[in-house]
Amino acid sequence: MSENDLQKAIDLIINSKYTIAFTGAGISVESGIPPFRGENGLWSKYDPNVLDLNNFHVNPIEAWKVIKEIFYDFFGEAKPNDAHFVLAELEMKGIVKAVITQNIDNLHYEAGSKEVYEFHGNSRMLVCPYCSKKYHASEIDLVEIPLCDHCHAVLKPDFIFFGEGIPKIAYQKSFEAAKETDLMIIIGSTGEVVPASSIPSFAKQNGTKIIEINPEKTLFTNSITDIFLQGKATEVMNELLIGIKQKI
Ligand code: APR
């Protein structure tokens, strides 16, 4: 990451009217949650089919075993890292207006961000696929297959499975924010999953400037990114915060 690019990014952030963040699994890697793709990615260890909606309904016991291992036993202990906290601080300063996240780990809320659009849902809640009753995952003993106490159907995590639609409110708010924004900061996403990855492209079509933070280049980098800050989310976000504080 060049000093010149960092300073340009800081100036863009300070002068923007409506900055939003678009985050992917990479922002939570330094909280101990592996990414889905790339080296040591979850999909190199587990079959993505575990999150296929039909497979879940046909084979809930097998599916829940793996889902519990990945998203509750493993993710469960994760805490927000500096990158999450910097975004929350920039929201408090009125600089970041919203965070659109593909992540289901709840870490933006736990870091203090208020305006968060969870495009893929949230693992902290379970939902009954039939009566839509919701339950806090922390209040349910996941050793047994969780059943709805209303209609005894097998509960599923309240995040979207492959083949499932995007939560309506998150979808609507995300694209409204992408229309409003004049600066989007993309943090830790390959840009490989639609429709989420179409949000930055939609913003770009409306003239939005794009800052991207990632240790590696992605599908966004050579297509829509204006300033590529190569590095880990915590390192770059801390550098940005220091520079912003010096100028405001
Ligand atoms: N800081 C910033 N970015 C990082 C870091 C880090 N410390 N470590 C890894 N990354 C980057 C990787 O280089 C990669 O570009 O994070 C990205 C992770 O990519 P994916 O795992 O594909 O994450 P994401 O783009 O969010 O995936 C989208 O895929 O399986 C679905 O629903 C799942 O929301 C997920 C969606």
Residues whose N, C-alpha, C, O or C-beta is under 5 A from the ligand:
A	BS01	APR	G24 A25 G26 I27 V29 E30 P35 F36 R37 Q102 N103 H120 G188 S189 T190 G191 V193 I213 N214 P215 E216 T218 G231 K232 A233
